Amino acid sequence: MIPSVDYIRILPEIVVTLFGILTMIVDPLLPEQSPKKPLGVIALIGTLAGMAVTAYQTGYYGSAFYNTISVDTFSVFFHFVVLLIALVVVLTSFDYLEVQHMRSGEYYGLILFGTVGTMLMSAAVELVLIFIALEISSISTYILAGMRRRAAESAESSLKYFLLGSFATAFFLYGVALIFGATHTTNVYGIARYLQGGQATVLAYLAVGLMFVGLGFKVASAPFHVWTPDVYEGSPAPVVAFMSTGPKAAAFAVLLRVLFATSAPGWFWMIWVSAVLSMTLGNIGALVQQNVKRLLAYSSIAHAGYLLVAFAAAKDTGISAAIFYLASYAAMNVGAFAIVSHLASTGERYVTLSDFAGLGRRSPILAATLTIFLLSLIGIPATGGFFAKFYVFSAALQSHLVGLTIIGVINSAIAAYYYLRVIVYMYMRDERVEVPIARIPAGLGVGLAISLGATIYLGVLPGRVLDYALHSAQALMK
């Protein structure tokens, strides 16, 4: 019989799932053409309830359901990050759905179900369960990517994401099958015990490589990044904010467990090469973009590369730096996309650099907020992005990865150009056409306040979060 404490250890997933089901039940009860804000309120309460039970869960650290779930500081940290992302995305979506004439009530349910998948990914220590959680998250985002049903590019992005994602998932699943053949288990800690006995085989190396392909697709690292610009451009902006942060954070959490907790063989050069390619191709691709969503898509690829630099360090400091970086990136990136979603207007017509011209005069608050997010993405002091990059490169230097650090610093300098270019357009260019800017709705205002507060807090007082990240890294490596 399963102890009741096991259910407490998956209580956040249970609570958020129930609220997701509730949105699906309530949706048919609303008038067909009525606003879907009541469903958004339910989703909002669901994310808040999820955070409350996650805080309660801290008194119940341990494994659950026959060692398939591990509740520790590592999983709790990612639960909070993912739930905060979902909270901001729901707040951003309140008025976005009305502006875009999207009457899809299942939108909020899919956000919650996708959140459940990402939370489960960060807590799972059984590869089969990780695969199931990955599919829960992926299926939700496949559908969300095509929510702008009247836009051909949205349907294209959903189909492309689904097809390429299915191939990537197949690689991951085949890797799971091979690691089972090599080690006779799919439990992360069981695999670790087997491999630490010096029994790594060619099959184990191949399995790790195949699993890295599947997870590399989810985190949009090169050379598995080709889907990112097109999918980000066609998907609804709040959905992009979600998929570029929540599932990515969870996939990195899985990658940390698979590579480090299992002492997986042959990981270093895969990480090294992918980090260099991601940083370089992402930043070079962003340099020539006129569409802001595509620019941020290539930026996302580059930031995956910076994160992999911390992975290459492969010590407690490297893992904690990667965890801190994920939190900082989530805060600034979800905020940037929230502003893009507001400025895009009906049909997401205004998403090019020229549409942002003169924003500093037309909407000083939005321009200033976006500027802070962009400066954080560059890595300017007093923002979370500065300490995120500082800790990553410090961890790399401590591991004597001088060449990789130099490549990362050069790429950071390249990235500064296209981020500053957006700021130049906002403050130093006159608008060619009049772009309508609606007032900032309450939901968006609260969401931006959360993202902005987190970005500044992590840049001014990073110590507490970094200490928690270090404890999470130590919990992972036990």
N, C-alpha and C positions, 0 to 999 in steps of 0.2 A: 504493500500500500504506500502511495506517495505521501510523505509528510506535508502538513499544511504549510510549513515554513517554505517549502518549494514554491508554492503559489505566491507567497510574499515576494520571493526573489524574481518573479516575472510580473509582479503587480503593475508596474508602469505600462507594460505591453498590454495587459488585460484591460486596464482602465481606458487607454487610448483606443483600443480596438472597439470597446463597447460604445464609446462616443462616436466612432466612425460608423458603426452599425446604426446608431441612433440618427445620425444625419441622413442615412439612406432610408430609414423608416419614415422620418418626418417629411422628406422631400415630396413624396406623392400627395401628402396632405395639404401642401401649399397650393394656392391658385397657380395655374400654368404660367402666366405672364408676370407673376409677382416677383419682387426682388428676393434674392436668396440670402439676404443678410441674416435672417434667423438661423439658417444653417451655419453661417460663419460664426455666429455667437456660440452655437453649440460646439463647434470646432475649437473656438477660443477657450471655452471652459474646459474642453478636453485636454488641451495642451497644458493649461494651468494645473488641472488635476493630476496630469502626468508628472509634472515637476514636483507637486506636493508629495505624491507617493514615492517618487525617486528619493526625495529627502528622507522620508520615513524608512526607506529601504536601507539606508546607511547603517542601521543597527542590525542588519541581517546579512552581513558579508558571508560568503561561502558558495559552495556549489549546489546545484539543484538538478532534479530530473536525471539522476544517474550520471552525473558529471558531464552533462551536455551544456549547462549554463554555469557561468562563473560571475558572481556579483562581487566586485571589488572596487577600489577607487578608480581603476581604469575604466570599467564599464559605466560607473555612475557619472564620471566626468563627461563621457560621450553622450550619455542620456540627457544631461543638462544642455549640452551644446546643441544637440539635434532638436530638442523640444523648444529651445529659444529660437532656433531658426524657423521651426514650424509656426511658432507664435508670431514672429515678425511677418512671415509670408501670409498668414491668415489675415492679419491686420491690414497688410498692403492690398489684399485681394478684395476687401469689402467694396470699395468704390471702383476698382479696376474692372470687375465683372459687369458692373452697371454701364460703365463707359464703353466697354467693348461689346455690349449687348449679348453677353454670354449668360444664358439661362440654364446652365448645366448644374443642377443641384448636387450631382455626384462629385463635383469638383472638390468640395471640402472633405468629403468622405475619403477620396483618393489621397488627399494631402495627409490625412491621419493614418491611413493604411500604409502609405509610403514611409511615414515616420515610424510606425511600428516595425516595419522591416529593417530600417536603419538601426533602431535601438537594439533589435534582436541580433543583428550582425555584430554589434560591439560587445555583446555579452556572451555570445555562443563560443564554445570551445570544442565543438564537434563539427567536423567539416561538412557533414551531410546537413546539419541544422543551419550552418552558415550558408550553404547553397539554397536552402528553402527560404531563409531570410533575404538573401540576395534577390531571389525571384519575386518575393512579396514587394520589395522596394522597386525592383525594375519594372514589373508589370504596371504598377501605379504610375510611374513616371512615363512609361511608353504612352499610356492613355492621356495623361496630362499634357504631354507635348503636342498632341493633336486637338486640344480643346478649342482652338480658334477655327471652328469648322468651316467658316466661310472663306478662310484664307488658304490658298493652295500651298503656300510655303509651310504652313502648319501641318497639313496632312503629309507633305513630303518629309518634314523633320521627324514626325512620329513614325512613319514607315521606315525611314533610314535608321533611326535609333533602334527600332524593334529588330530589324534584320541583322544589323551589325552586333547589337547587344545579344541576340540569340547565339550567334557564332562565338562571341566572347564567352558566354556562359557555358557553351559546350566545351570550350577549351578548359575552363575551370573544372567542370564536372569530370572530364577525362583525366585531369591531373589528380583529382580526388581518388578516382578509381586506381590510378597507378601508384599513388602513395599508399593506398590500402594494400595493393599487391606487394609493395616493397617492405612495409612495416607491419602488416596484419592488423592495423587499426586505423580509424579515422579520427580518434580523439587527439587533440593538439598535444596534451601532456603525455599521452601514450606514445605518440610519434617522437616526442622529444626524448623520452627514456630510451627508445629503440635506437635513435640516431646518435645519442650521446655515448652509446656503447661502441661506437666506431664501426657500425655496420651499414654505413651509407653505400648504396649501389648506384649503378648507372640509371636504374629505374627511378630511384629517389631524385636524382638530379633532373631527369626529364619531367617528373611530376611537379617539382617546384617551378620549373620553367613554364609549364602549361598553366599552372595556377596563377603565375605572375601575369601571363597574357590576359586571363580573364579579369583579374583585379586591375591591371593596367588600363584596360578599357574603361572601367568604372571611374577611375581617378583621372582619366584623360591625360595620361602620360604618353609621350612619344616612345615608340612609333605606332601606338594604338590610339591616336588622337584625332584621326581624320574626320570622325563624325562630328566633332565638337562645334566648329563654326556654323555649319549648316543647321544643326539641331538647335543651337542657342538662338540663331537668327529667326527661325520659324516658330519657336515655342512662345507661349505667353510669357511676358517678362517676369511676373512673380514665380512662375513655374521654373524658369531658368535660375532665379535666385535660390530656389529650393534645390534643384538637381545639381547645381554647381557647388553646393555647400554641404547639405545633409547627407545624401548618399556618398558623396566624395569623402566626407569625414569618416563615415562608417566603413567604407572600403579601405581607407588607410588604417583604420583600427584593425580590420581583419588582416591586412598586410603585415602590420606589426606583430600580431599573434602568429601568423603562419611563418614569417621569416625568423623572428627572434625567439618566441616562446618555444618553437620546435627545434631551434638550432638548425634550420633548414640548410642543406648543403648548396654551394654554388650560387649564393644569392648576391655576393658583393659586386661582381662585374656586371650582372644584369641591372642592378640598381645604379651603378656608376654610369653606364652607357645611357640608360633611360633618362637619368638626371641631366646629363649634358645635352642630349637631343631635345628634351622637353624645354629646358631653359632657352636654348638657342633657337629652335624652330618656333616656339611660342612667341618670343620677343620679336624675331624677324617678321613673322607673319602679322603681328599687331601693328608694325610700323606703317604698313600700306593700307590699313583699313579706314574706310570712311563711315561705315556703319558702327555705331557705338556698341551694339550687342555683339557683333563679330569681334570688335576690338577687345572687349572683355572676355570673349571666348578664348582668343589666343592668349590673353593675359592669364586665364585660368590654367592653360596648358603650362605656361612658364612657371606659375606658382606651384604646380605639381612637381616641377623640376627642383625648385628650391626645397620643397619638402623631402624629396628623395635624397638631397644632399645630407639632411639630418639622418635619414635612414642609413646612408653609407657609413656614418660615424659609428653606428652599432654599439653604443655604450648607453649607460643610464642618461648621460647628458644629451646624447643624440636623440634618444627616444623622447625625453621630456621636452626637448626643443621642438620636435615634430608635433607633439601634443599641443604645446603652447601656440605654435604656428597655425595649427588647424583652427584653434579658437579665435585667434586674431583675424585670420583670413575669412572665417565665417562671418564675423561681425562687419568687416568693411565691405565684403563683396555683396552680402545680402542687402546692405544699406544702399550701395551703388545701384543695384538692379531695382530696388524699390523706387528710387528717383527716376530711373529710366522708364519704369512702368507708368509713372504718373505723367511724365512729359510726353510720352508716346502718343497720347490722345486716341481717338477712335480709329480702329484698324491698325494701330501702331504705325502711323504714317510718319511720325517725327522722331526718327532714331538715328539720323546721320549727324556728323559733326557740325554741318552748317545749320542744322536745326537748334543746336545748342548755342549758336552765336548770340551774344548780347544777353545771355541768361542772367548775368550778374546785375544788369539794370532792371530786367523784367521781373525777376524773382530772386532778390538778394539772399533770402534764407535758404532756398533750394541750392543755389549756386555755392554758397559758403559750405553747406553740408556736404555736397558732392565733392568740393575741393578737399575737405578733410579726409574723405574716404580715398580719394585719388592720391593724396600725399601719403596716406598710410600704406597704400598699395606700392608706392615707390619705396617707402621705408624711411620717411623723414622723422626725426626725433619728436617726442611727445605724442606719438601715435603708436598703436599696437603693432603696426607693421614694422616699425624700427626695431623694437626688441625682438620681434619674431625672427627677422633676418639676422640680427646680431647674435642671438643664441644659436641659430642654425650654423652660421659660419664659424662661430667660436667652437662649437662641438666638432665641426669638420677639422679645424686647425688642431684641436687637442688630439684628434685621431691621425694627425700628420697627413691629411688630405689637402695638401697645399695647392696642387694643380686644380682640383675640383673647386676649391674655395675661390681661386683666381677667376676661373670661368664663371662662377656664380656672381662675383662682384662686377665683372665686366658686363654680364647680362643685366644686372640691376641698373647699371648706368645707361644701357640701351633702353631699358624699360622706362626710365625717367622721361625720355623724349616723348613717347606717345601719351603718357599720362599728363605731362605738362601741356601737351598740345590741346587736350580737351579744355584745360584751364585757360589757355590762351584764347580759345574760341569763346569761352563764356565771358571773359572780361575785356578782351582786346579786339574783338571782331564785331562788326555791326551786322544785325540780322538782315538777310536778303529778302526773306518773306516773313510775314507776321505769323508766328507760331502761337496758337492760343494756349494759355496756361491757366488752368482752373485753380481755384483756391485749394489749399492743402487740407484734405479731409482729416477728421479726427483720428481715424484708424491709421492712416499713413503717418500722421504726426507722431503718434505713440510709437509706431514701429521704427521710425527714423530716430526717435529719441533713444530707444533701447540700443539700436545699432551704434549710434554716435556715442552714447555713454560708455558702451563696452569698448569701442575703439580707443577713446581717450583714456579710460581707466587702465586698459592694458598697456598704454603708452606712458602713463604717469606713475601708476602703482602696480607694476607687474609681479612683484614679489610673491604675493599670496597665491596667485594662479600658477606661477612657475613652481612654487613649492608643492602645490597639489599635483602638478604635472610630473614632478620628480617622484612623488610617492606613487603615482599611477604607473610610472615606468618601472619602479622597483617591484610593484605588485605584479606587473606583467612578467618580469624576469625571474620570479621565484620558481 
